[in-house]
Amino acid sequence: MTELCNPFLITVTGPSGTGKDSVINALCKHDGHICRYASCTTRTMRDGEQEGIDYYYVSHEEFASRVASGDIVEHSHHYGNMYGNILAPVKAILEVGNNPIKDITVSGAKAYDKILPGQVFKIALLPPSRERLFARLTKRNPNLSDEGKARFKLIADDLEHLHDPSYTFTNPDMKGSKLTEYDAVFVNDDLEVTVYAIAKRIEEERAKRGA
């Protein structure tokens, strides 16, 4: 497989329940140049998780060291643990001529944009409707319906403005951003159709960049 001449990082940002993981997994299977990478965390590994696949699991001391060195470009604190987006695997994937891809908050995407100017392609992924999103969040697992309802409340205010380019989003993943700040916007109504549309747009972006 011929490497790309001008590879770029692809970030996928959207509210909880929009199918970001499913879209990214399908894109990776469809296109051998698209490679997902792991974030860094101080929490312990859970059953079924793998080092370097789900996360890079580090101590609090190593996490702090990576922040100081600049390898962790953006981080957050959740339930006593730290989570950080790291630079090393992104650079490694770019250097071999592939496109790294990440499900990420808008703040994380902007952090990469500052460090890799002109090398970040930012995608916004939106749900088709409030009804469909509510169903996705509460029917994934009956035991998680309460968690799903809580997540829905964090997103509900935004669902009346999904297609308004002047609206400033409030949900945790997109907080403070507008649709005009993303390079491409997709509504994930049908997974196969969405993946095809995103893959086509990525090919167009490669051609535009001479990749």
C-alpha positions as CSV (number, residue, x, y, z in Angstrom):
1,M,0.0,0.0,0.0
2,T,1.5,3.3,-1.1
3,E,1.9,5.8,1.7
4,L,0.1,9.2,1.5
5,C,2.2,12.2,0.6
6,N,0.5,14.7,3.0
7,P,-1.3,12.7,5.6
8,F,-3.4,14.4,8.2
9,L,-5.1,13.7,11.6
10,I,-8.8,13.1,11.4
11,T,-10.8,14.0,14.5
12,V,-14.5,13.0,15.0
13,T,-16.4,15.1,17.5
14,G,-20.1,14.7,18.5
15,P,-22.5,14.2,21.3
16,S,-22.6,10.9,23.2
17,G,-24.7,8.3,21.4
18,T,-24.0,9.5,17.8
19,G,-22.1,6.4,16.9
20,K,-18.6,7.8,16.8
21,D,-16.9,4.5,17.6
22,S,-18.9,2.6,15.1
23,V,-18.1,5.1,12.4
24,I,-14.4,5.1,13.2
25,N,-14.2,1.3,13.3
26,A,-16.0,1.0,9.9
27,L,-13.7,3.7,8.4
28,C,-10.6,1.8,9.6
29,K,-11.9,-1.4,8.0
30,H,-12.8,0.4,4.7
31,D,-9.5,2.3,4.3
32,G,-6.2,0.8,5.2
33,H,-4.6,4.3,5.5
34,I,-6.9,5.2,8.4
35,C,-5.6,4.1,11.8
36,R,-7.1,4.8,15.2
37,Y,-4.9,5.3,18.2
38,A,-5.2,5.3,22.0
39,S,-5.3,8.0,24.6
40,C,-3.5,7.9,27.9
41,T,-5.0,7.3,31.3
42,T,-4.1,6.8,35.0
43,R,-7.0,4.4,35.7
44,T,-6.4,0.7,35.9
45,M,-7.0,-1.6,33.0
46,R,-10.4,-3.3,32.9
47,D,-11.2,-6.8,31.8
48,G,-11.1,-7.2,28.1
49,E,-9.0,-4.0,27.5
50,Q,-5.6,-4.0,25.9
51,E,-2.6,-1.8,26.4
52,G,-2.1,0.5,23.4
53,I,-5.5,-0.4,21.9
54,D,-8.0,1.0,24.5
55,Y,-5.6,3.2,26.3
56,Y,-2.0,3.6,27.4
57,Y,-2.1,2.9,31.1
58,V,0.4,5.0,33.1
59,S,1.0,6.1,36.7
60,H,0.1,9.6,37.9
61,E,3.8,10.4,37.9
62,E,4.3,9.3,34.3
63,F,1.2,11.2,33.3
64,A,2.5,14.4,34.9
65,S,5.8,13.9,33.2
66,R,4.2,13.5,29.8
67,V,2.2,16.7,30.4
68,A,5.4,18.5,31.2
69,S,7.2,17.2,28.1
70,G,4.3,18.2,25.8
71,D,3.4,14.7,24.7
72,I,0.0,15.0,26.4
73,V,-1.5,17.9,24.4
74,E,-4.8,18.1,26.3
75,H,-6.1,16.3,29.4
76,S,-9.1,16.1,31.8
77,H,-9.9,14.7,35.2
78,H,-12.8,12.2,35.7
79,Y,-13.7,10.2,38.8
80,G,-10.2,10.4,40.3
81,N,-8.3,9.6,37.2
82,M,-6.6,11.6,34.4
83,Y,-7.2,11.2,30.7
84,G,-5.0,12.7,28.1
85,N,-4.7,13.0,24.3
86,I,-1.1,12.2,23.3
87,L,1.1,13.3,20.4
88,A,3.6,10.5,20.0
89,P,1.3,7.9,18.3
90,V,-0.2,10.6,16.1
91,K,3.2,11.6,14.8
92,A,4.2,8.0,14.3
93,I,1.2,7.3,12.2
94,L,1.7,10.5,10.1
95,E,5.3,9.6,9.6
96,V,4.5,6.4,7.8
97,G,2.0,8.1,5.5
98,N,-1.3,7.2,7.2
99,N,-4.2,9.1,8.6
100,P,-4.6,8.8,12.4
101,I,-8.2,9.1,13.6
102,K,-9.7,9.9,17.0
103,D,-13.0,10.2,18.7
104,I,-12.3,13.5,20.6
105,T,-13.8,16.5,22.2
106,V,-13.6,19.8,20.4
107,S,-11.0,21.1,23.0
108,G,-8.8,18.1,22.1
109,A,-9.2,18.7,18.4
110,K,-8.2,22.4,18.9
111,A,-5.2,21.4,21.0
112,Y,-3.9,19.1,18.2
113,D,-4.6,21.9,15.7
114,K,-2.3,24.3,17.5
115,I,0.5,21.7,17.5
116,L,-0.1,20.4,14.0
117,P,-1.3,23.4,12.1
118,G,-2.8,22.5,8.8
119,Q,-2.7,18.8,9.6
120,V,-6.0,18.3,11.3
121,F,-9.3,17.5,9.5
122,K,-12.1,18.1,12.0
123,I,-15.4,16.2,11.5
124,A,-18.6,16.9,13.5
125,L,-20.9,13.9,13.8
126,L,-24.5,14.6,14.7
127,P,-27.6,12.4,15.6
128,P,-30.5,12.4,13.1
129,S,-33.1,13.5,15.8
130,R,-33.7,13.8,19.5
131,E,-36.0,10.8,19.4
132,R,-33.4,8.6,17.7
133,L,-30.6,9.7,20.0
134,F,-32.8,9.1,23.1
135,A,-33.5,5.5,21.9
136,R,-29.8,4.9,21.3
137,L,-28.7,6.1,24.7
138,T,-31.4,4.3,26.7
139,K,-31.6,1.0,24.7
140,R,-28.0,0.1,24.4
141,N,-28.3,-1.8,27.6
142,P,-31.5,-1.8,29.9
143,N,-29.2,-1.6,32.9
144,L,-27.7,1.6,31.7
145,S,-31.0,3.4,30.9
146,D,-30.5,5.8,33.9
147,E,-27.0,6.7,32.7
148,G,-28.4,7.1,29.2
149,K,-31.1,9.5,30.4
150,A,-28.4,11.5,32.3
151,R,-26.3,11.8,29.1
152,F,-29.4,12.8,27.2
153,K,-30.0,15.7,29.5
154,L,-26.5,17.0,28.8
155,I,-27.3,17.1,25.1
156,A,-31.0,18.0,25.1
157,D,-30.5,21.7,24.8
158,D,-28.5,21.4,21.6
159,L,-30.9,19.1,19.8
160,E,-33.2,22.0,18.7
161,H,-30.2,23.6,17.0
162,L,-28.4,20.8,15.3
163,H,-28.4,22.4,11.9
164,D,-27.9,26.1,13.0
165,P,-24.4,27.2,12.0
166,S,-24.6,30.2,14.4
167,Y,-25.5,28.1,17.4
168,T,-22.9,27.5,20.1
169,F,-23.1,24.0,21.4
170,T,-23.3,23.2,25.2
171,N,-22.8,19.4,25.3
172,P,-19.5,18.3,26.9
173,D,-18.0,17.0,23.7
174,M,-18.7,20.1,21.5
175,K,-18.9,22.8,24.2
176,G,-18.2,26.2,23.0
177,S,-18.0,25.3,19.3
178,K,-20.2,26.1,16.3
179,L,-20.7,23.9,13.2
180,T,-18.7,26.4,11.1
181,E,-15.6,25.5,13.1
182,Y,-15.5,22.0,11.7
183,D,-14.2,21.0,8.3
184,A,-17.1,18.7,7.6
185,V,-20.4,17.9,9.3
186,F,-22.3,14.6,8.9
187,V,-25.6,13.3,10.4
188,N,-25.4,9.6,11.3
189,D,-28.8,8.4,10.3
190,D,-27.6,5.1,8.6
191,L,-24.2,3.8,9.5
192,E,-23.3,2.4,6.1
193,V,-24.4,5.6,4.3
194,T,-22.6,7.8,6.8
195,V,-19.3,5.8,6.5
196,Y,-19.5,6.0,2.7
197,A,-20.1,9.8,2.8
198,I,-17.2,10.4,5.2
199,A,-14.8,8.1,3.3
200,K,-15.6,10.0,0.1
201,R,-15.0,13.3,1.8
202,I,-11.7,12.1,3.2
203,E,-10.6,11.1,-0.3
204,E,-11.6,14.6,-1.6
205,E,-9.5,16.1,1.2
206,R,-6.5,14.0,0.3
207,A,-6.8,15.0,-3.3
208,K,-7.1,18.7,-2.3
209,R,-3.9,18.4,-0.2
210,G,-2.1,16.5,-2.9
211,A,-2.0,13.3,-0.8
